[in-house]
Amino acid sequence: MSEERLHKIKRLKMRSMRRGIKEMDIILSHFASNRLEDMTLDQLSNYDLLTLENDHDLYSWVTGTAKPPQKFSYLINEILENLGTLQD
C-alpha cells in the first residue's frame, strides 16, 4: 500500500471519528475501521467528499429521513449494510 494511500486512510479515519454528532462519530468510525482499507482510490475520494458534508444531512441520509445525493447513494447503502455489524 502506498504511503499516500495510507496517509489518506488515516486522515479519513480521524475525520470519521471526530464529527459534530456523536451518532455520526459511531457510525462513520465503525464504517471507516471496517471498509476504508478495502476501498479503491476513487472510492476513498468519494468518501472524503462525504465526510465534508454536514452531520445533520448525513444523519438524515443514514436514517432514511432524507434521500442522499446520487453521488453518495452507494456509500450510504454501504454504511447502512455495515451498521449490521455494529455491536453495542
GROMACS elastic network, one bead per residue, 0.5 to 0.9 nm:
[ bonds ]
;  ai    aj funct       b0    kb
    1     4     6  0.84086   500
    1     5     6  0.65473   500
    1     6     6  0.67145   500
    2     5     6  0.52176   500
    2     6     6  0.62737   500
    2     7     6  0.86304   500
    3     6     6  0.50467   500
    3     7     6  0.60483   500
    3     8     6  0.85349   500
    4     7     6  0.51507   500
    4     8     6  0.61703   500
    4     9     6  0.86799   500
    5     8     6  0.50897   500
    5     9     6  0.61906   500
    5    10     6  0.85975   500
    5    37     6  0.89239   500
    5    41     6  0.74759   500
    5    44     6  0.89313   500
    6     9     6  0.51734   500
    6    10     6  0.61499   500
    6    11     6  0.85947   500
    6    37     6  0.84325   500
    7    10     6  0.51265   500
    7    11     6  0.61229   500
    7    12     6  0.85728   500
    8    11     6  0.51126   500
    8    12     6  0.60884   500
    8    13     6  0.85579   500
    8    44     6  0.79283   500
    8    45     6  0.89110   500
    8    48     6  0.87724   500
    9    12     6  0.50903   500
    9    13     6  0.60804   500
    9    14     6  0.86414   500
    9    32     6  0.83614   500
    9    36     6  0.63954   500
    9    37     6  0.69326   500
    9    44     6  0.76974   500
   10    13     6  0.51548   500
   10    14     6  0.63519   500
   10    15     6  0.86994   500
   11    14     6  0.52059   500
   11    15     6  0.62032   500
   11    16     6  0.85667   500
   12    16     6  0.59419   500
   12    17     6  0.87052   500
   12    32     6  0.74343   500
   12    36     6  0.82543   500
   12    44     6  0.83672   500
   12    47     6  0.80836   500
   12    48     6  0.66163   500
   12    51     6  0.78999   500
   13    16     6  0.50056   500
   13    17     6  0.64626   500
   13    18     6  0.88144   500
   13    28     6  0.83367   500
   13    29     6  0.63590   500
   13    32     6  0.56095   500
   13    33     6  0.69876   500
   13    36     6  0.80423   500
   14    17     6  0.54050   500
   14    18     6  0.62819   500
   14    29     6  0.79417   500
   15    18     6  0.53216   500
   15    19     6  0.68416   500
   15    25     6  0.88351   500
   15    28     6  0.88177   500
   15    29     6  0.83268   500
   15    48     6  0.88369   500
   15    51     6  0.70004   500
   15    52     6  0.88779   500
   16    19     6  0.64635   500
   16    24     6  0.78818   500
   16    25     6  0.61475   500
   16    26     6  0.83652   500
   16    27     6  0.83717   500
   16    28     6  0.50532   500
   16    30     6  0.84664   500
   16    31     6  0.84262   500
   16    32     6  0.67176   500
   16    51     6  0.68725   500
   17    22     6  0.87038   500
   17    24     6  0.78271   500
   17    26     6  0.68001   500
   17    27     6  0.85273   500
   17    28     6  0.65586   500
   17    30     6  0.84065   500
   17    32     6  0.86347   500
   18    21     6  0.86231   500
   18    22     6  0.84941   500
   18    24     6  0.87192   500
   18    25     6  0.59583   500
   18    29     6  0.84324   500
   19    22     6  0.69106   500
   19    23     6  0.87500   500
   19    24     6  0.63907   500
   19    25     6  0.53039   500
   19    28     6  0.87297   500
   19    51     6  0.87459   500
   19    55     6  0.70832   500
   20    23     6  0.88846   500
   20    24     6  0.75850   500
   20    25     6  0.76159   500
   20    54     6  0.85785   500
   20    55     6  0.63417   500
   20    56     6  0.87232   500
   21    24     6  0.54034   500
   21    25     6  0.64057   500
   21    26     6  0.89735   500
   21    55     6  0.64069   500
   21    56     6  0.78096   500
   21    59     6  0.86105   500
   22    26     6  0.63854   500
   22    27     6  0.86932   500
   23    26     6  0.52623   500
   23    27     6  0.61793   500
   23    28     6  0.85298   500
   23    59     6  0.79448   500
   24    28     6  0.56912   500
   24    29     6  0.79154   500
   24    55     6  0.68398   500
   24    56     6  0.88982   500
   24    58     6  0.77130   500
   24    59     6  0.66896   500
   25    28     6  0.56043   500
   25    29     6  0.57621   500
   25    30     6  0.82635   500
   26    29     6  0.54109   500
   26    30     6  0.60225   500
   26    31     6  0.85391   500
   27    30     6  0.54101   500
   27    31     6  0.62709   500
   27    32     6  0.86855   500
   27    79     6  0.76819   500
   27    80     6  0.89097   500
   27    82     6  0.86806   500
   27    83     6  0.70253   500
   27    86     6  0.81805   500
   28    32     6  0.59104   500
   28    33     6  0.84590   500
   28    51     6  0.87016   500
   28    79     6  0.75899   500
   29    33     6  0.60631   500
   29    34     6  0.85932   500
   30    33     6  0.52412   500
   30    34     6  0.63270   500
   30    35     6  0.85945   500
   30    79     6  0.89974   500
   30    82     6  0.79322   500
   30    83     6  0.79895   500
   30    85     6  0.88190   500
   30    86     6  0.71142   500
   31    34     6  0.52349   500
   31    35     6  0.58236   500
   31    36     6  0.76190   500
   31    78     6  0.84512   500
   31    79     6  0.61164   500
   31    82     6  0.61564   500
   31    83     6  0.76271   500
   31    86     6  0.88926   500
   32    35     6  0.53886   500
   32    36     6  0.51637   500
   32    37     6  0.81786   500
   33    36     6  0.65695   500
   33    37     6  0.79829   500
   34    37     6  0.76239   500
   34    38     6  0.83924   500
   34    82     6  0.79256   500
   35    38     6  0.56032   500
   35    39     6  0.66397   500
   35    82     6  0.84964   500
   36    39     6  0.52622   500
   36    40     6  0.85091   500
   36    43     6  0.86431   500
   36    44     6  0.69578   500
   36    47     6  0.87564   500
   37    40     6  0.83319   500
   37    44     6  0.89830   500
   39    42     6  0.79035   500
   39    43     6  0.56468   500
   39    44     6  0.60704   500
   40    43     6  0.51055   500
   40    44     6  0.61606   500
   40    45     6  0.85903   500
   41    45     6  0.61098   500
   41    46     6  0.86405   500
   42    45     6  0.50495   500
   42    46     6  0.62997   500
   42    47     6  0.86653   500
   43    46     6  0.50724   500
   43    47     6  0.61789   500
   43    48     6  0.84843   500
   43    75     6  0.85562   500
   44    48     6  0.60057   500
   44    49     6  0.86745   500
   45    49     6  0.64022   500
   45    50     6  0.87027   500
   46    49     6  0.51078   500
   46    50     6  0.62821   500
   46    51     6  0.88043   500
   46    71     6  0.79711   500
   46    72     6  0.75864   500
   46    75     6  0.82325   500
   47    51     6  0.62317   500
   47    52     6  0.88006   500
   47    72     6  0.82085   500
   47    75     6  0.72716   500
   48    51     6  0.52936   500
   48    52     6  0.67720   500
   49    52     6  0.52826   500
   49    53     6  0.70715   500
   49    72     6  0.89169   500
   50    53     6  0.54589   500
   50    54     6  0.88469   500
   50    58     6  0.81619   500
   50    72     6  0.69241   500
   50    75     6  0.84113   500
   51    54     6  0.79946   500
   51    55     6  0.84264   500
   51    58     6  0.85871   500
   52    55     6  0.86838   500
   53    56     6  0.86023   500
   53    57     6  0.70281   500
   53    58     6  0.67948   500
   54    57     6  0.53426   500
   54    58     6  0.63111   500
   54    59     6  0.87053   500
   55    59     6  0.59735   500
   55    60     6  0.84626   500
   56    59     6  0.51195   500
   56    60     6  0.61889   500
   56    61     6  0.86936   500
   57    60     6  0.50634   500
   57    61     6  0.62536   500
   57    62     6  0.86759   500
   57    66     6  0.78673   500
   57    68     6  0.82536   500
   58    61     6  0.51123   500
   58    62     6  0.61611   500
   58    63     6  0.85580   500
   58    68     6  0.80067   500
   58    76     6  0.86208   500
   59    62     6  0.50995   500
   59    63     6  0.59994   500
   59    64     6  0.83389   500
   59    65     6  0.84827   500
   59    66     6  0.88550   500
   60    63     6  0.52445   500
   60    64     6  0.59281   500
   60    65     6  0.50433   500
   60    66     6  0.52173   500
   60    67     6  0.78174   500
   60    68     6  0.82662   500
   61    64     6  0.51172   500
   61    65     6  0.63042   500
   61    66     6  0.51371   500
   61    67     6  0.56836   500
   61    68     6  0.52690   500
   61    69     6  0.89095   500
   61    73     6  0.88206   500
   61    76     6  0.71082   500
   62    65     6  0.78801   500
   62    66     6  0.82818   500
   62    67     6  0.88782   500
   62    68     6  0.83995   500
   62    76     6  0.63561   500
   62    77     6  0.82211   500
   62    79     6  0.76555   500
   62    80     6  0.66683   500
   63    66     6  0.77804   500
   63    80     6  0.87402   500
   64    67     6  0.66132   500
   64    68     6  0.86034   500
   67    70     6  0.86188   500
   67    73     6  0.82068   500
   68    71     6  0.80470   500
   68    72     6  0.61633   500
   68    73     6  0.57371   500
   68    76     6  0.75096   500
   69    72     6  0.55512   500
   69    73     6  0.63036   500
   70    73     6  0.51091   500
   70    74     6  0.79214   500
   71    74     6  0.74335   500
   71    75     6  0.83432   500
   72    75     6  0.52743   500
   72    76     6  0.60854   500
   72    77     6  0.86074   500
   73    76     6  0.51879   500
   73    77     6  0.62016   500
   73    78     6  0.86809   500
   74    77     6  0.51558   500
   74    78     6  0.62950   500
   74    79     6  0.87033   500
   75    79     6  0.61108   500
   75    80     6  0.85552   500
   76    80     6  0.61480   500
   76    81     6  0.86162   500
   77    80     6  0.50477   500
   77    81     6  0.62011   500
   77    82     6  0.85679   500
   78    81     6  0.50305   500
   78    82     6  0.60915   500
   78    83     6  0.86533   500
   79    82     6  0.50004   500
   79    83     6  0.62976   500
   80    83     6  0.51145   500
   80    84     6  0.72489   500
   81    84     6  0.57613   500
   81    85     6  0.78907   500
   82    85     6  0.55641   500
   82    86     6  0.70980   500
   83    86     6  0.50879   500
   83    87     6  0.86181   500
   84    87     6  0.81510   500
